[in-house]
Amino acid sequence: MPSYNSISTEKLSRLIGTGRTPVLIDVRTDEDFAADPRLIPGAVRRPHTTASDWASLYADQTVVVACLRGKKLAEGTAAWLRQAGASAEVLDGGFEEWKAAKLPLTPQAKMPQRDAQGRTVWVTRARPKIDRIACPWLIRRFIDPRAVFLFVAPSEVEAVGERFGATPFDIENTFWSHRGELCTFDVMIEEFGLATPPLLRLADMVRAADTGRLDLSPEAPGLLAASLGLSRMYDDDLEQLDAGMLLYDAFYRWCRDATGETHNWPNTKPRA
């Protein structure tokens, strides 16, 4: 049972992947992190030793702090964050309890380098439709909430990536791209250790809509129609991405919470 100013792994796992995910900070020691260099999805590493210096960066934000077992390092860091004006909680049981619950963990080695402001930066082809909206949604909801996405001419994706320190995705001959019958969204779920039943179901929908194999998922035609509709509504790729975030939020919550629910038109006719 979580104590005051703490949050359970179950509650946190329900928040991750939604628009209400708190800022997640991992303050394990270097030694503890080296023993298992994986992160709770969306977490960023910060040294507890300098918490008093960086705590003000999170003023007015909701934060969850994780150390190895949810004890002194997380408690002290959360206290400094509250001192700086954040609403900070400790992950009950810490990283070890999250791991014991067999919840998703993302390998640090798969994470792109962050820029000077601590953000991952990604680049892909302009005029996104399906995979290039689904992947940014996945990254912002499960990898880096502050991720930046650059949409450029197809021929310039790799060169822009090199010159601007951005990671190319959904472009041929790059790591984050289609592999065989899998689309980039599938690849990201696999590489980032996010293969949960809801995300795998959503991946079926994305793959079916993105590759034109609509028979793979009954929901794929609806996703395709909504995606193409958004592409006609917005000339600005970033505005389209913002709208697409809400679309994928809805599909994810359906995959996670509502696949067994049906809706029938109520029979309001008076009885004879």
C-alpha positions in Angstrom: 0.0 0.0 0.0 1.6 3.3 -1.1 2.4 5.8 1.7 1.8 9.5 1.8 3.6 11.2 -1.2 4.1 7.9 -3.0 2.4 6.2 -6.0 2.0 2.5 -6.6 3.4 0.7 -9.7 -0.1 -0.2 -10.7 -1.4 3.4 -10.7 1.7 4.7 -12.5 1.4 2.0 -15.1 -2.2 3.1 -15.8 -1.0 6.7 -16.3 1.9 6.0 -18.6 0.8 6.1 -22.3 -1.9 8.7 -21.6 -1.8 12.5 -21.7 -1.8 12.5 -17.9 1.6 10.8 -17.5 3.7 12.6 -14.8 7.3 13.6 -15.4 9.3 10.5 -14.5 12.8 10.9 -13.0 15.2 8.0 -12.4 17.7 8.8 -9.6 19.3 5.3 -9.2 23.1 5.4 -8.6 25.4 4.8 -11.5 26.2 1.4 -10.0 22.6 0.4 -9.7 21.8 1.6 -13.2 24.8 -0.3 -14.6 23.4 -3.5 -13.1 20.2 -3.0 -15.2 20.5 -0.1 -17.7 16.8 0.1 -18.5 14.3 2.8 -17.8 10.6 2.9 -16.9 9.0 4.1 -20.1 9.3 7.9 -20.4 11.8 8.3 -17.6 14.9 10.5 -17.7 17.9 10.0 -15.5 19.1 12.7 -13.1 21.7 12.5 -10.3 20.2 12.8 -6.9 23.4 14.5 -5.7 22.5 17.7 -7.6 18.7 17.6 -7.0 18.9 21.0 -5.3 20.3 22.5 -8.5 17.9 21.0 -11.1 14.7 20.7 -9.0 13.5 24.2 -10.1 13.2 23.0 -13.7 10.1 21.0 -12.7 8.3 23.7 -10.7 4.5 23.5 -11.1 4.8 20.0 -12.7 3.7 16.6 -11.5 6.7 14.3 -11.0 7.3 10.7 -9.9 10.8 9.9 -8.7 12.2 6.3 -8.8 15.3 5.0 -7.2 16.2 1.3 -6.8 13.7 0.5 -4.0 11.8 3.7 -3.4 13.8 4.7 -0.3 16.1 7.5 0.7 17.3 8.7 -2.8 13.8 9.0 -4.2 12.4 10.4 -0.9 15.1 13.1 -0.7 14.8 14.0 -4.4 11.0 14.3 -4.2 11.4 16.5 -1.1 13.7 18.9 -3.0 11.3 18.9 -5.9 8.4 19.9 -3.6 10.6 22.5 -2.1 11.0 23.9 -5.7 7.2 24.0 -6.3 6.7 20.6 -8.0 4.0 18.1 -7.0 6.4 15.1 -6.4 5.7 11.5 -5.4 8.0 8.5 -4.9 7.4 5.3 -6.8 6.5 2.8 -4.1 9.0 0.0 -4.2 11.1 1.8 -6.8 12.6 0.3 -9.9 12.8 -3.2 -8.3 9.1 -3.4 -7.7 8.3 -2.2 -11.2 10.7 -4.8 -12.6 9.2 -7.5 -10.4 5.7 -6.7 -11.7 7.1 -7.5 -15.2 6.0 -4.0 -16.5 7.7 -2.6 -19.6 11.3 -1.4 -19.4 13.1 0.5 -22.2 16.9 -0.2 -22.8 18.9 2.9 -22.4 21.1 1.8 -25.3 18.2 2.2 -27.7 17.6 5.8 -26.7 18.9 8.5 -29.1 21.2 11.2 -27.8 19.4 14.2 -26.3 19.9 17.8 -27.4 21.2 20.6 -25.1 17.7 21.0 -23.7 17.4 17.3 -22.8 15.0 16.4 -25.7 15.3 13.6 -28.3 15.1 15.0 -31.8 13.7 13.0 -34.7 13.4 13.6 -38.5 11.2 12.0 -41.1 9.4 12.7 -44.4 6.9 15.6 -44.7 3.2 15.0 -45.2 2.7 12.2 -42.7 -0.2 9.8 -42.9 -0.1 6.8 -40.6 3.3 5.4 -39.4 4.8 8.9 -39.2 2.0 10.0 -36.9 1.8 6.7 -34.9 5.6 6.7 -34.2 5.7 10.2 -32.8 2.7 9.4 -30.6 4.5 6.3 -29.3 7.6 8.3 -28.6 5.9 11.1 -26.8 3.7 8.8 -24.7 6.2 6.2 -23.8 9.8 7.4 -24.5 10.2 11.1 -24.3 7.3 13.5 -23.7 9.3 16.4 -24.9 10.5 14.8 -28.1 10.9 17.1 -31.2 9.9 16.0 -34.7 11.2 17.6 -37.9 9.3 17.0 -41.1 11.4 17.6 -44.2 11.6 16.7 -47.9 12.1 12.9 -48.4 15.4 13.4 -50.1 16.8 15.4 -47.3 15.9 13.3 -44.2 19.3 11.6 -43.7 21.3 14.8 -44.4 19.1 16.8 -42.0 19.6 14.1 -39.4 23.4 14.4 -39.7 23.6 18.2 -39.7 21.0 18.8 -36.9 21.6 15.8 -34.7 18.2 14.3 -35.4 17.4 10.6 -35.6 15.8 9.6 -38.9 12.7 7.3 -38.8 10.4 5.7 -41.3 12.9 6.2 -44.1 14.6 3.4 -46.0 18.0 2.1 -45.0 17.8 3.5 -41.4 17.5 1.6 -38.1 14.0 2.9 -37.3 12.2 1.8 -40.4 10.2 -1.0 -41.9 11.6 -4.5 -41.5 10.1 -7.2 -43.7 6.3 -7.2 -43.0 6.7 -5.0 -39.9 6.2 -1.2 -40.1 8.2 1.3 -38.1 5.7 1.4 -35.3 6.1 -2.4 -34.9 9.9 -2.0 -34.8 9.8 0.8 -32.2 7.5 -1.3 -29.9 9.9 -4.2 -30.1 13.2 -2.3 -29.8 11.9 -0.1 -26.9 10.6 -3.1 -24.9 7.0 -2.0 -25.1 5.3 -5.2 -26.3 2.2 -5.0 -24.1 -1.1 -6.5 -25.3 -2.8 -3.1 -25.9 0.2 -1.7 -27.9 0.5 -4.9 -29.9 -3.2 -4.7 -30.8 -2.7 -1.1 -31.9 0.3 -2.2 -33.9 -1.8 -4.6 -35.8 -4.1 -1.7 -36.7 -1.3 0.6 -37.7 0.5 -2.1 -39.8 -2.7 -3.0 -41.6 -3.6 0.6 -42.4 0.0 1.6 -43.3 0.7 -1.3 -45.6 -2.8 -1.5 -47.3 -3.5 -5.0 -45.8 -6.8 -4.0 -44.2 -7.8 -7.6 -43.7 -5.2 -7.9 -40.8 -7.4 -5.8 -38.4 -11.1 -5.0 -38.5 -10.4 -1.5 -37.1 -7.8 -0.7 -39.8 -10.2 0.8 -42.3 -11.4 3.3 -39.7 -7.8 4.2 -38.8 -7.0 4.7 -42.5 -10.0 6.9 -43.1 -9.3 9.0 -40.0 -5.6 9.4 -41.0 -6.3 10.4 -44.6 -9.0 12.8 -43.3 -6.5 14.5 -41.0 -4.0 14.8 -43.9 -6.6 16.7 -45.9 -7.6 18.9 -42.9 -4.1 20.2 -42.1 -1.4 21.8 -44.4 1.0 22.1 -41.4 2.5 18.8 -40.5 3.0 19.8 -36.8 -0.7 20.8 -36.5 -1.6 17.5 -38.0 0.6 15.7 -35.5 -1.1 17.5 -32.6 -4.5 16.4 -33.9 -3.2 12.9 -34.5 -2.0 12.6 -30.9 -5.6 12.8 -29.8 -6.6 10.2 -32.4 -4.0 7.7 -31.2 -4.8 8.5 -27.6 -8.4 7.3 -28.3 -7.4 4.2 -30.2 -4.9 3.2 -27.5 -7.5 3.6 -24.7 -9.9 1.5 -26.8 -7.2 -1.2 -27.2 -6.4 -1.1 -23.5 -9.8 -0.6 -21.8 -12.8 -0.9 -24.2 -12.4 -3.8 -26.7 -15.1 -5.7 -24.9 -17.6 -2.9 -24.8 -20.3 -2.5 -27.4 -22.8 0.2 -28.2 -26.4 -0.5 -29.3 -28.9 2.1 -30.3 -31.5 2.1 -27.4 -35.0 0.9 -28.2 -37.2 3.9 -27.1 -40.3 2.9 -28.9 -43.3 2.6 -26.5 -44.6 -0.9 -26.0 -47.8 -1.8 -27.9 
